[in-house]
Amino acid sequence: MRCKHCNAKLASHDVWCVECGKQTDAVNNELSAMKSFKDTYTKFMPVKAQSIPGAAFLLICGVIPLIILIWLFSGYISLENNTAMKMIMNLIIKSISLSAFIPLVLIAFSAIGKHSEYHLSFADVIASLRNYPKYLVFALISALYYSLIYLICFGTPNFASLPILRLVWIVLLNYWIAITLPALVLIERYALSPWTAIKKSYRHFHDVRWNVYLLALVLTVINLIAGLMFFAPLVISLPLSLFAIRDYTDKLIDFELLEYHR
């Protein structure tokens, strides 16, 4: 393989040309998130029924309680925010409440991270409950990040922030999603702690960050559409999303990006 810009000879896993420093076509071709998703979809759909029992558990114990909590906090549970301290306490309460249920979805990565097949059985999910503390830490780290950027970008009752920081908040939130999705797979593939996995994802996958975000965006839209159809299709779209994240992260690993230093 040769660089299209300077014709220098490239190794099969080069993301950047060692001579001219320009990005190779690998990011848009071999490491395309959409191509990976299509491959996952093709392999998953013929055997999708095998994942319905496990997905039903994730839906009932994780997704639905999260939706109910968000609904309650947004309209029925009124928490005062008239002082900075009360606002911080409210963020802590909401973060801990949501973080308690998020791991009941994320534990699925423990089940599917042990193999490369496309099944998520009820027994596998139940067995993965022993990893709940690990994914609780992951959820709490994410909640802490969310709370910090919320306070910085939205300010407090006694300290207003600039309106432009609302847009910065959206960017930072999406950037965190692109960092943490591969980390969920790295936790299982390399037996890493949540924090170590997040750091590895941040350091080594920066060249494909946009690809990861695009995958996250597509999966979010698919699951939102499934949720609007009375939740039933989520027993298909949810495991499909989990396998898509696993497969794309495995592709990044196979491409030796964890050993790659720009």
C-alpha positions in Angstrom: 0.0 0.0 0.0 1.2 3.5 -0.9 0.3 7.0 0.2 -1.9 8.7 -2.4 -0.3 12.0 -1.5 3.5 11.3 -1.7 3.6 7.7 -3.0 5.6 6.6 0.1 5.3 2.9 1.0 2.9 2.3 3.9 2.4 -0.6 6.3 -1.0 -2.3 6.2 -2.1 -0.7 9.4 -0.7 2.9 8.9 -3.3 5.5 9.6 -0.9 8.4 8.9 1.8 8.5 6.3 5.2 8.3 7.9 6.7 10.5 5.2 4.2 13.4 4.5 2.2 13.1 7.7 -1.2 13.0 5.9 -4.0 10.6 6.8 -4.3 7.5 4.7 -7.5 6.0 3.3 -7.7 3.4 6.1 -9.9 5.6 8.4 -12.6 5.9 5.7 -12.2 2.4 4.2 -11.0 -0.4 6.5 -12.0 1.5 9.6 -15.3 2.7 8.3 -17.9 2.5 11.2 -20.8 2.1 8.7 -19.1 -0.8 6.9 -18.6 -2.4 10.3 -22.2 -1.8 11.2 -23.4 -3.4 8.0 -21.3 -6.5 8.6 -22.7 -6.7 12.2 -26.2 -6.3 10.9 -25.8 -9.1 8.3 -24.4 -11.5 10.9 -26.8 -10.6 13.7 -30.2 -10.6 12.0 -30.4 -14.3 11.0 -29.8 -15.3 14.7 -31.5 -12.3 16.4 -34.0 -14.5 18.2 -31.1 -15.9 20.4 -30.6 -12.5 22.0 -34.2 -11.6 22.8 -34.3 -13.2 26.3 -31.1 -11.3 27.4 -32.3 -8.1 25.7 -35.6 -8.3 27.5 -33.8 -8.4 30.9 -31.8 -5.3 29.9 -34.9 -3.6 28.8 -37.0 -4.3 31.8 -34.3 -3.9 34.5 -32.2 -1.1 32.9 -33.7 0.8 30.0 -37.3 1.2 31.3 -36.3 2.3 34.8 -33.9 4.9 33.3 -36.7 6.3 31.2 -39.1 6.4 34.2 -36.4 8.2 36.3 -35.7 10.8 33.6 -39.5 11.4 33.2 -39.9 11.8 36.9 -37.0 14.2 37.3 -38.1 16.3 34.3 -41.7 16.8 35.5 -42.8 15.3 38.7 -39.9 15.4 41.1 -39.1 19.1 41.7 -35.8 19.8 43.2 -34.8 23.4 44.2 -32.0 25.0 42.3 -32.0 28.5 43.9 -28.5 28.2 45.3 -25.2 26.7 44.0 -25.1 24.2 46.8 -28.7 23.0 46.1 -27.9 22.7 42.4 -24.8 20.6 43.1 -26.8 18.4 45.5 -29.5 17.9 42.9 -26.9 16.9 40.3 -25.5 14.4 42.7 -28.9 12.9 43.5 -29.8 12.6 39.8 -26.4 11.2 38.9 -26.4 8.5 41.6 -30.1 7.6 40.8 -29.4 7.1 37.1 -26.0 5.5 37.7 -27.7 2.8 39.7 -29.6 1.5 36.6 -27.1 2.2 33.8 -24.9 -0.8 34.7 -27.9 -3.1 34.2 -27.6 -2.3 30.5 -23.8 -2.1 30.3 -23.3 -5.6 31.9 -24.2 -7.0 28.5 -20.7 -6.1 27.4 -19.4 -8.5 30.0 -21.5 -11.3 28.3 -20.7 -10.5 24.7 -17.1 -9.6 25.4 -16.2 -13.2 26.1 -16.9 -14.4 22.6 -17.3 -13.1 19.0 -20.7 -14.7 18.3 -24.1 -13.1 18.1 -26.1 -14.3 21.0 -27.1 -12.7 24.3 -28.8 -15.3 26.4 -30.7 -14.7 29.6 -28.2 -17.0 31.5 -25.2 -15.0 30.2 -26.8 -11.7 31.4 -27.6 -13.1 34.8 -24.0 -14.4 35.1 -22.7 -10.9 34.2 -24.5 -9.3 37.2 -21.4 -10.1 39.2 -19.7 -7.4 37.2 -22.3 -4.8 38.3 -19.8 -2.9 40.6 -17.3 -2.4 37.7 -19.9 -0.9 35.4 -21.3 1.2 38.3 -17.9 2.8 38.6 -18.0 3.4 34.9 -21.4 5.0 35.2 -20.3 7.2 38.1 -17.2 8.4 36.2 -19.4 9.4 33.3 -21.9 11.1 35.7 -19.1 13.1 37.4 -17.9 14.2 33.9 -21.5 15.2 33.0 -22.0 17.1 36.2 -18.7 19.0 35.9 -19.3 20.1 32.3 -22.9 21.0 33.2 -21.8 23.3 36.0 -19.1 24.9 33.8 -21.3 25.4 30.7 -24.6 26.3 32.4 -23.3 28.0 35.5 -25.0 28.2 38.9 -27.8 30.5 40.2 -25.2 32.9 41.5 -22.7 32.6 38.6 -24.1 32.8 35.0 -22.2 31.3 32.1 -21.8 32.6 28.5 -24.6 31.4 26.1 -21.9 30.0 23.7 -21.0 27.5 26.4 -24.3 25.7 25.8 -22.9 24.6 22.4 -19.6 23.7 24.1 -21.6 21.4 26.4 -23.1 19.6 23.5 -19.7 19.1 21.9 -18.1 17.9 25.1 -21.0 15.5 25.8 -20.7 13.9 22.3 -16.9 13.8 22.6 -17.3 11.8 25.9 -19.6 9.4 24.2 -17.1 8.8 21.4 -14.4 8.1 24.0 -16.3 5.8 26.3 -18.1 3.5 23.8 -14.9 1.6 22.8 -13.8 1.7 26.5 -16.7 -0.6 27.4 -15.3 -3.3 25.1 -11.7 -2.7 26.3 -12.8 -3.4 29.9 -13.6 -7.0 28.9 -11.1 -7.7 26.2 -8.1 -6.6 28.4 -9.5 -7.0 31.9 -9.0 -3.3 32.6 -10.5 -1.0 35.2 -13.1 1.5 33.8 -10.8 4.4 34.2 -7.8 2.7 32.5 -10.1 1.6 29.6 -11.3 5.2 29.2 -7.7 6.5 29.1 -6.7 3.9 26.6 -9.6 4.8 24.3 -8.8 8.5 24.6 -5.1 8.0 23.8 -5.2 5.5 21.0 -8.5 6.0 19.2 -8.4 9.7 18.5 -7.9 9.2 14.8 -11.3 7.4 14.5 -13.2 9.5 17.0 -15.5 10.8 14.4 -16.2 7.3 13.1 -17.1 6.2 16.7 -19.4 9.2 17.1 -21.1 8.5 13.8 -21.8 4.9 14.9 -23.2 6.2 18.2 -25.4 8.6 16.4 -26.8 5.9 14.0 -27.4 3.5 16.9 -29.1 6.2 18.9 -31.5 7.0 16.1 -32.3 3.3 15.5 -33.1 2.8 19.2 -35.1 6.0 19.4 -37.3 4.8 16.5 -37.6 1.4 18.2 -38.6 3.0 21.4 -41.3 5.0 19.7 -42.8 1.8 18.4 -43.9 0.8 21.9 -40.5 -0.6 23.0 -41.0 -4.1 21.5 -38.4 -3.6 18.7 -35.8 -2.6 21.3 -35.3 -6.3 22.1 -33.7 -6.4 18.6 -32.2 -3.0 18.2 -30.6 -3.0 21.7 -28.5 -6.2 21.2 -27.7 -5.1 17.6 -26.3 -1.9 19.1 -24.2 -3.8 21.6 -22.8 -6.1 19.0 -22.1 -3.2 16.6 -20.0 -1.4 19.3 -18.2 -4.6 20.2 -17.4 -5.5 16.5 -16.1 -2.0 15.7 -13.9 -1.8 18.7 -12.5 -5.3 17.8 -11.8 -3.9 14.4 -9.8 -1.1 15.9 -7.9 -3.6 18.1 -7.2 -5.8 15.1 -5.9 -2.8 13.3 -3.3 -2.5 16.1 -4.5 1.0 17.1 -3.7 0.2 20.7 0.0 -0.1 19.7 -0.2 2.9 17.4 1.4 6.2 18.4 0.9 9.2 16.1 
